[in-house]
Amino acid sequence: MEAPGPAGGPDRRRRSPWVREEALVLAQDQGGPDWFRLLLRAPRIAPLAWPGQFLQVAVRPVATGLPGPAGAPDLAGSDPLLPRPLSICTLDPEGGSLSVVYRVAGRGTALLASARPGERLALLGPLGLSFPDPGGAASRPLHLVGGGLGIPPLACAAAWARAGGRRPQALLGARGAAGLAGAAEVAACGAPVQAVTEDGSAGVRGLVTDVLRERLAPGDEVWSCGPPAMLAAVQRLCAAQGAEAWLCVERAMACGFGVCLGCAVARSDGGGFLRACVDGPVFRAGDVDVAEPRR
């Protein structure tokens, strides 16, 4: 289903019913010094998911495959208690599989990195709103702009855009070549990739937004995901050029469905906050203030 727009009309984003599923780990490999790629068989979730949506992933495997108390999965321990929100990188709805790419940033993700093929992980998803439906604008230039761990969700976005008749171009940035997590997946989904690194170890030296500034034209469309400073720069560039921009905002959260309020994103009009988990994570650029949240 499409999400309602600001005035009640469609804004081209998609929402799905979410389900719980014990997903089978098909493969896990280390793609860089601190990031991993996890391939899961999730035949209930994969056909429901749209690019830009995310999952809540339990970091410990299911212990027995049998239901626990009150129908909850029987996990191999409950510490850490909370799942981790991870963007969907690649999608195979017909085959019932999907992948996520994540960085080991603490104890929880370190435990997730130890998951092995044949084990099962408890998932909740797909959650949030997708990137806008690409259909109906085949002639409109589309730039996919990603930074660091914001690159992976642009892989399935690229595949969706091409299926909708678009010809997306990807600008992917990181501090160095080792940080281009998911860049190979974006390229494999059919989007020509221009890598941009701050140290010049891959592609062009500089910031990804510097390259975007050179390429962006009025009327273009941008889908972007990355750190807050990069998103804010994309937001400013698109506003100045008269380009439409959609920003995938990543936030830490506990629940994933609007209860905990841990993923608040400030409204650009100063009228309070939106929730990344249900009002996003993909937002129209003019609707939000994507600056780093205050702690």
Secondary structure by P-SEA (a helix, b strand, c coil): ccccccccccccbbbbbbbbbbcccccccccccccbbbbbbccccccccccccccccccccccccccccccccccccccccbbbbbcccccccccccbbbbbccccaaaaaaaaccccbbbbbccccccccccccccccbbbbbbbcccccccaaaaaaaaaaaccbbbbbbbccccccccaaaaaaaaccbbbbbbccccccccccaaaaaaacccccbbbbbcccaaaaaaaaaaaaaabbbbbbbbbbbbcccccccccbbbbbccccbbbbcccccccccccccccccccc
